[in-house]
Amino acid sequence: MSEQFLTWEMLGSYSGTLGMVLILTQLTKALPGIVKIPTQLYSYLVALAVMLPTAIFSGRTGIPDLVLLLFNAAVAALSANGGYDALVRAMQGKTE
């Protein structure tokens, strides 16, 4: 069993990226200066910050890979935002 919380392989997966984007966004979105950035845009920037080093350390740095990373970061950010919103609604007993 591994003693690591995260590996680059785990972080490079959809669920690993999604989880880290969600955690980092929620932990940092209220910091001074960041609070002025719309959360959806900020989560996209966080997704890029998570996915870019993962791509670099995994050797996926070709132009096609980096272009795809821009699109995948949008998917991860929107998924993290939607998941968080759904969790908040569920905790408040609201349904849609």
DSSP file (Angstrom, degrees, kcal/mol; ACC not computed):
  #  RESIDUE AA STRUCTURE BP1 BP2  ACC     N-H-->O    O-->H-N    N-H-->O    O-->H-N    TCO  KAPPA ALPHA  PHI   PSI    X-CA   Y-CA   Z-CA
    1    1 A M              0   0    0      0, 0.0     2,-0.2     0, 0.0     0, 0.0   0.000 360.0 360.0 360.0 136.8    0.0    0.0    0.0
    2    2 A S        -     0   0    0      1,-0.1     0, 0.0     2,-0.1     0, 0.0  -0.485 360.0-152.8 -78.0 142.9    1.3    3.4   -0.9
    3    3 A E        +     0   0    0     -2,-0.2     2,-0.3     2,-0.0    -1,-0.1   0.479  66.9 102.7 -89.3  -4.7    2.0    6.0    1.7
    4    4 A Q        -     0   0    0      1,-0.1     3,-0.1     0, 0.0    -2,-0.1  -0.575  60.5-154.4 -83.8 140.6    1.4    8.9   -0.7
    5    5 A F  S    S+     0   0    0     -2,-0.3     2,-0.3     1,-0.2    -1,-0.1   0.895  84.1  14.8 -73.4 -42.3   -1.9   10.8   -0.6
    6    6 A L        -     0   0    0      4,-0.0     2,-0.3     5,-0.0    -1,-0.2  -0.955  62.0-169.2-132.5 149.9   -1.5   11.7   -4.3
    7    7 A T     >  -     0   0    0     -2,-0.3     4,-2.7    -3,-0.1     5,-0.2  -0.875  39.8-110.2-125.6 165.6    0.6   10.6   -7.2
    8    8 A W  H  > S+     0   0    0     -2,-0.3     4,-1.7     1,-0.2     5,-0.1   0.856 121.0  54.3 -64.2 -32.7    1.0   12.2  -10.6
    9    9 A E  H  4 S+     0   0    0      2,-0.2     4,-0.4     1,-0.2    -1,-0.2   0.926 110.5  44.8 -66.2 -43.6   -0.9    9.4  -12.1
   10   10 A M  H >4 S+     0   0    0      1,-0.2     3,-1.2     2,-0.2     6,-0.4   0.922 114.0  49.1 -65.0 -43.6   -3.8    9.9   -9.7
   11   11 A L  H 3< S+     0   0    0     -4,-2.7    -1,-0.2     1,-0.3    -2,-0.2   0.789 106.4  58.3 -67.1 -26.8   -3.7   13.7  -10.2
   12   12 A G  T 3< S+     0   0    0     -4,-1.7    -1,-0.3    -5,-0.2    -2,-0.2   0.558  90.4  91.3 -79.6  -8.4   -3.7   13.1  -13.9
   13   13 A S  S <> S-     0   0    0     -3,-1.2     4,-2.7    -4,-0.4     5,-0.3  -0.447  89.1-113.3 -83.1 162.3   -7.0   11.2  -13.8
   14   14 A Y  H  > S+     0   0    0      1,-0.2     4,-2.8     2,-0.2     5,-0.2   0.940 117.4  45.0 -58.8 -48.6  -10.4   12.9  -14.2
   15   15 A S  H  > S+     0   0    0      1,-0.2     4,-2.5     2,-0.2    -1,-0.2   0.873 113.4  50.4 -68.1 -35.5  -11.4   12.1  -10.7
   16   16 A G  H  > S+     0   0    0     -6,-0.4     4,-2.2     2,-0.2    -1,-0.2   0.927 114.2  43.9 -66.4 -44.7   -8.0   13.2   -9.2
   17   17 A T  H  X S+     0   0    0     -4,-2.7     4,-2.7    -7,-0.3     5,-0.2   0.936 114.4  50.3 -63.6 -46.8   -8.1   16.5  -11.1
   18   18 A L  H  X S+     0   0    0     -4,-2.8     4,-2.4    -5,-0.3    -2,-0.2   0.924 111.8  47.4 -58.9 -47.1  -11.7   17.1  -10.3
   19   19 A G  H  X S+     0   0    0     -4,-2.5     4,-2.6     1,-0.2    -1,-0.2   0.912 113.6  46.9 -62.0 -43.7  -11.2   16.5   -6.6
   20   20 A M  H  X S+     0   0    0     -4,-2.2     4,-2.8     2,-0.2     5,-0.3   0.890 111.5  50.7 -68.7 -38.4   -8.1   18.7   -6.4
   21   21 A V  H  X S+     0   0    0     -4,-2.7     4,-2.4     2,-0.2     5,-0.3   0.929 112.6  47.7 -63.2 -44.5   -9.8   21.5   -8.3
   22   22 A L  H  X S+     0   0    0     -4,-2.4     4,-2.3    -5,-0.2    -2,-0.2   0.943 115.4  44.1 -60.8 -49.2  -12.8   21.4   -5.9
   23   23 A I  H  X S+     0   0    0     -4,-2.6     4,-2.3     2,-0.2    -2,-0.2   0.946 116.6  44.3 -63.3 -50.5  -10.6   21.3   -2.8
   24   24 A L  H  X S+     0   0    0     -4,-2.8     4,-1.6     1,-0.2    -1,-0.2   0.886 113.6  51.0 -65.7 -38.3   -8.2   24.1   -3.9
   25   25 A T  H  X S+     0   0    0     -4,-2.4     4,-2.0    -5,-0.3     3,-0.2   0.949 113.4  44.2 -63.0 -47.9  -11.0   26.3   -5.2
   26   26 A Q  H  < S+     0   0    0     -4,-2.3     4,-0.3    -5,-0.3    -2,-0.2   0.853 114.6  49.5 -67.8 -33.9  -13.0   26.0   -2.0
   27   27 A L  H  < S+     0   0    0     -4,-2.3    -1,-0.2    -5,-0.2    -2,-0.2   0.786 124.0  27.2 -73.5 -27.0  -10.0   26.5    0.3
   28   28 A T  H >< S+     0   0    0     -4,-1.6     3,-1.8    -3,-0.2    -2,-0.2   0.542  89.2  93.3-116.6  -7.8   -8.7   29.6   -1.5
   29   29 A K  T 3< S+     0   0    0     -4,-2.0     8,-0.2     1,-0.3    -1,-0.1   0.705  88.3  52.1 -67.3 -17.5  -11.6   31.4   -3.2
   30   30 A A  T 3  S+     0   0    0     -4,-0.3    -1,-0.3    -3,-0.1     3,-0.1   0.386  82.0 118.7 -96.9   3.9  -12.1   33.7   -0.1
   31   31 A L  S X> S-     0   0    0     -3,-1.8     4,-2.2     1,-0.1     3,-0.8  -0.357  81.1 -85.1 -67.9 149.7   -8.5   34.9    0.0
   32   32 A P  T 34 S+     0   0    0      0, 0.0     2,-0.5     0, 0.0    -1,-0.1  -0.276 116.0  13.5 -55.6 137.1   -7.8   38.6   -0.4
   33   33 A G  T 34 S+     0   0    0      1,-0.1     3,-0.5    -3,-0.1     4,-0.2  -0.215 121.1  66.7  89.0 -43.8   -7.5   39.5   -4.1
   34   34 A I  T X4 S+     0   0    0     -3,-0.8     3,-2.1    -2,-0.5    -1,-0.1   0.824  85.5  69.6 -76.7 -31.6   -9.0   36.1   -5.2
   35   35 A V  T 3< S+     0   0    0     -4,-2.2    -1,-0.2     1,-0.3     4,-0.1   0.738  93.2  59.7 -59.4 -21.6  -12.4   36.9   -3.7
   36   36 A K  T 3  S+     0   0    0     -3,-0.5    -1,-0.3     2,-0.1    -2,-0.2   0.646  88.5  86.9 -80.6 -15.4  -12.8   39.5   -6.5
   37   37 A I  S <  S-     0   0    0     -3,-2.1     5,-0.0    -4,-0.2    -3,-0.0  -0.704  93.2-106.3 -86.7 132.6  -12.5   36.9   -9.2
   38   38 A P     >  -     0   0    0      0, 0.0     4,-2.7     0, 0.0     3,-0.3  -0.344  29.4-125.1 -56.1 136.9  -15.7   35.1  -10.3
   39   39 A T  H  > S+     0   0    0      1,-0.2     4,-2.9     2,-0.2     5,-0.2   0.843 107.2  54.0 -58.5 -38.4  -15.6   31.6   -8.8
   40   40 A Q  H  > S+     0   0    0      2,-0.2     4,-1.4     1,-0.2    -1,-0.2   0.913 112.4  43.8 -65.2 -40.6  -16.1   29.8  -12.2
   41   41 A L  H  > S+     0   0    0     -3,-0.3     4,-2.1     2,-0.2    -2,-0.2   0.919 114.0  51.1 -66.4 -43.0  -13.2   31.7  -13.7
   42   42 A Y  H  X S+     0   0    0     -4,-2.7     4,-2.5     1,-0.2    -2,-0.2   0.906 107.6  52.0 -62.3 -41.8  -11.1   31.1  -10.7
   43   43 A S  H  X S+     0   0    0     -4,-2.9     4,-2.5     1,-0.2    -1,-0.2   0.845 107.4  53.8 -65.8 -31.2  -11.8   27.4  -10.7
   44   44 A Y  H  X S+     0   0    0     -4,-1.4     4,-2.3     2,-0.2    -1,-0.2   0.921 109.2  47.8 -65.0 -43.6  -10.8   27.3  -14.4
   45   45 A L  H  X S+     0   0    0     -4,-2.1     4,-2.2     2,-0.2    -2,-0.2   0.887 111.7  50.4 -64.1 -38.6   -7.5   28.9  -13.5
   46   46 A V  H  X S+     0   0    0     -4,-2.5     4,-1.9     2,-0.2    -2,-0.2   0.916 108.2  53.0 -63.9 -42.9   -7.1   26.4  -10.6
   47   47 A A  H  X S+     0   0    0     -4,-2.5     4,-3.0     1,-0.2     5,-0.2   0.916 110.1  47.7 -59.2 -43.1   -7.8   23.5  -13.1
   48   48 A L  H  X S+     0   0    0     -4,-2.3     4,-2.7     1,-0.2    -1,-0.2   0.908 110.0  52.9 -62.1 -41.1   -5.0   24.9  -15.4
   49   49 A A  H  < S+     0   0    0     -4,-2.2    -1,-0.2     1,-0.2    -2,-0.2   0.796 115.4  41.0 -66.9 -28.2   -2.7   25.1  -12.4
   50   50 A V  H  X S+     0   0    0     -4,-1.9     4,-1.1    -5,-0.1    -2,-0.2   0.890 119.5  42.8 -81.7 -44.1   -3.4   21.5  -11.5
   51   51 A M  H  X S+     0   0    0     -4,-3.0     4,-2.4    -5,-0.2    -2,-0.2   0.821 105.2  60.8 -78.3 -32.2   -3.3   20.1  -15.0
   52   52 A L  H  X S+     0   0    0     -4,-2.7     4,-2.6    -5,-0.2     5,-0.2   0.955 108.1  42.0 -65.0 -50.9   -0.3   21.9  -16.5
   53   53 A P  H  > S+     0   0    0      0, 0.0     4,-3.1     0, 0.0     5,-0.2   0.894 113.7  54.9 -62.6 -35.3    2.3   20.5  -14.0
   54   54 A T  H  X S+     0   0    0     -4,-1.1     4,-1.1     1,-0.2    -2,-0.2   0.924 110.5  45.4 -61.2 -43.6    0.7   17.1  -14.3
   55   55 A A  H  <>S+     0   0    0     -4,-2.4     5,-2.7     2,-0.2     4,-0.5   0.914 114.1  49.0 -65.2 -43.0    1.1   17.2  -18.1
   56   56 A I  H ><5S+     0   0    0     -4,-2.6     3,-1.2     1,-0.2    -2,-0.2   0.945 113.2  45.3 -62.9 -48.8    4.7   18.5  -17.8
   57   57 A F  H 3<5S+     0   0    0     -4,-3.1    -1,-0.2     1,-0.3    -2,-0.2   0.691 113.6  51.4 -71.4 -17.0    5.7   15.8  -15.3
   58   58 A S  T 3<5S-     0   0    0     -4,-1.1    -1,-0.3    -5,-0.2    -2,-0.2   0.444 115.3-115.3 -96.1  -1.9    4.0   13.2  -17.4
   59   59 A G  T < 5S+     0   0    0     -3,-1.2     2,-1.0    -4,-0.5    -3,-0.2   0.681  74.4 131.5  79.4  17.8    5.7   14.2  -20.6
   60   60 A R      < +     0   0    0     -5,-2.7    -1,-0.2    -6,-0.2    -3,-0.1  -0.650  22.7 125.8-102.4  76.1    2.5   15.4  -22.4
   61   61 A T        +     0   0    0     -2,-1.0    -1,-0.2    -5,-0.1    -5,-0.1   0.195  27.6 124.5-121.7  15.7    3.8   18.7  -23.6
   62   62 A G  S  > S-     0   0    0     -3,-0.2     4,-2.4     1,-0.1     5,-0.2  -0.346  75.2-106.6 -70.5 159.4    3.1   18.7  -27.3
   63   63 A I  H  > S+     0   0    0      1,-0.2     4,-2.3     2,-0.2     5,-0.2   0.908 121.2  50.9 -54.7 -46.6    1.0   21.4  -28.8
   64   64 A P  H  > S+     0   0    0      0, 0.0     4,-2.1     0, 0.0    -1,-0.2   0.897 110.7  50.0 -60.6 -37.6   -2.0   19.1  -29.3
   65   65 A D  H  > S+     0   0    0      1,-0.2     4,-1.9     2,-0.2    -2,-0.2   0.911 111.7  47.1 -64.7 -42.6   -1.7   18.0  -25.7
   66   66 A L  H  X S+     0   0    0     -4,-2.4     4,-1.3     2,-0.2    -1,-0.2   0.854 111.1  50.8 -71.6 -34.6   -1.6   21.5  -24.4
   67   67 A V  H  X S+     0   0    0     -4,-2.3     4,-1.2    -5,-0.2     3,-0.4   0.926 111.6  48.2 -65.7 -44.1   -4.6   22.7  -26.6
   68   68 A L  H  X S+     0   0    0     -4,-2.1     4,-2.9    -5,-0.2    -2,-0.2   0.853 104.2  61.7 -63.7 -34.4   -6.6   19.7  -25.3
   69   69 A L  H  X S+     0   0    0     -4,-1.9     4,-2.4     1,-0.2    -1,-0.2   0.876  98.8  56.3 -59.0 -38.6   -5.6   20.7  -21.7
   70   70 A L  H  X S+     0   0    0     -4,-1.3     4,-1.0    -3,-0.4    -1,-0.2   0.901 112.1  41.8 -61.0 -41.2   -7.3   24.0  -22.2
   71   71 A F  H  X S+     0   0    0     -4,-1.2     4,-1.8     2,-0.2     3,-0.3   0.908 113.6  51.6 -72.5 -42.7  -10.6   22.3  -23.0
   72   72 A N  H  X S+     0   0    0     -4,-2.9     4,-2.6     1,-0.2    -2,-0.2   0.839 104.5  57.9 -64.9 -32.1  -10.2   19.6  -20.3
   73   73 A A  H  X S+     0   0    0     -4,-2.4     4,-2.6    -5,-0.2    -1,-0.2   0.875 104.7  51.6 -64.6 -36.0   -9.6   22.3  -17.7
   74   74 A A  H  X S+     0   0    0     -4,-1.0     4,-2.5    -3,-0.3     5,-0.3   0.913 110.1  48.8 -65.4 -42.0  -13.0   23.8  -18.6
   75   75 A V  H  X S+     0   0    0     -4,-1.8     4,-2.2     2,-0.2    -2,-0.2   0.933 113.7  46.3 -62.2 -46.2  -14.6   20.4  -18.2
   76   76 A A  H  X S+     0   0    0     -4,-2.6     4,-2.5     2,-0.2    -2,-0.2   0.916 113.9  48.0 -63.6 -44.0  -12.9   19.9  -14.8
   77   77 A A  H  X S+     0   0    0     -4,-2.6     4,-2.5     2,-0.2    -2,-0.2   0.931 113.9  45.4 -65.1 -46.2  -13.8   23.4  -13.6
   78   78 A L  H  X S+     0   0    0     -4,-2.5     4,-2.5     1,-0.2    -1,-0.2   0.875 113.7  50.5 -66.9 -35.7  -17.4   23.2  -14.6
   79   79 A S  H  X S+     0   0    0     -4,-2.2     4,-2.6    -5,-0.3    -2,-0.2   0.914 111.1  48.1 -66.2 -42.7  -17.8   19.7  -13.1
   80   80 A A  H  X S+     0   0    0     -4,-2.5     4,-2.2     2,-0.2    -2,-0.2   0.917 113.2  48.1 -64.0 -42.4  -16.2   20.8   -9.8
   81   81 A N  H  X S+     0   0    0     -4,-2.5     4,-2.5     2,-0.2    -2,-0.2   0.935 113.8  46.4 -63.1 -46.0  -18.5   23.9   -9.7
   82   82 A G  H  X S+     0   0    0     -4,-2.5     4,-2.3     1,-0.2    -2,-0.2   0.889 112.2  50.5 -65.3 -40.0  -21.6   21.8  -10.4
   83   83 A G  H  X S+     0   0    0     -4,-2.6     4,-2.1     2,-0.2    -1,-0.2   0.905 111.8  47.3 -64.2 -42.2  -20.7   19.1   -7.9
   84   84 A Y  H  X S+     0   0    0     -4,-2.2     4,-2.5    -5,-0.2    -2,-0.2   0.926 112.0  49.8 -65.8 -44.3  -20.1   21.7   -5.2
   85   85 A D  H  X S+     0   0    0     -4,-2.5     4,-2.4     1,-0.2    -2,-0.2   0.897 110.8  50.2 -61.4 -40.6  -23.4   23.5   -6.0
   86   86 A A  H  X S+     0   0    0     -4,-2.3     4,-2.4     2,-0.2    -1,-0.2   0.899 110.3  50.2 -65.1 -40.2  -25.3   20.2   -5.9
   87   87 A L  H  X S+     0   0    0     -4,-2.1     4,-2.4     2,-0.2    -2,-0.2   0.917 110.5  49.1 -63.8 -43.7  -23.8   19.3   -2.5
   88   88 A V  H  X S+     0   0    0     -4,-2.5     4,-1.6     2,-0.2    -2,-0.2   0.924 111.6  49.2 -62.3 -44.5  -24.7   22.6   -1.1
   89   89 A R  H  <>S+     0   0    0     -4,-2.4     5,-2.7     1,-0.2     4,-0.4   0.912 111.4  49.6 -60.9 -42.4  -28.3   22.3   -2.3
   90   90 A A  H ><5S+     0   0    0     -4,-2.4     3,-1.1     1,-0.2    -1,-0.2   0.899 109.3  51.2 -64.7 -40.4  -28.5   18.8   -0.9
   91   91 A M  H 3<5S+     0   0    0     -4,-2.4    -1,-0.2     1,-0.3    -2,-0.2   0.807 111.3  48.4 -67.0 -28.3  -27.2   20.0    2.5
   92   92 A Q  T 3<5S-     0   0    0     -4,-1.6    -1,-0.3    -5,-0.2    -2,-0.2   0.434 116.2-115.7 -90.0  -0.5  -29.8   22.7    2.5
   93   93 A G  T < 5 +     0   0    0     -3,-1.1     2,-0.3    -4,-0.4    -3,-0.2   0.668  69.2 139.0  76.2  16.9  -32.6   20.3    1.6
   94   94 A K      < -     0   0    0     -5,-2.7     2,-0.3    -6,-0.2    -1,-0.3  -0.726  29.4-173.8 -95.2 143.9  -33.2   22.0   -1.7
   95   95 A T              0   0    0     -2,-0.3    -9,-0.0    -3,-0.1    -5,-0.0  -0.942 360.0 360.0-131.1 157.2  -33.9   20.0   -4.9
   96   96 A E              0   0    0     -2,-0.3    -1,-0.1     0, 0.0    -2,-0.0   0.349 360.0 360.0-122.2 360.0  -34.3   21.1   -8.5
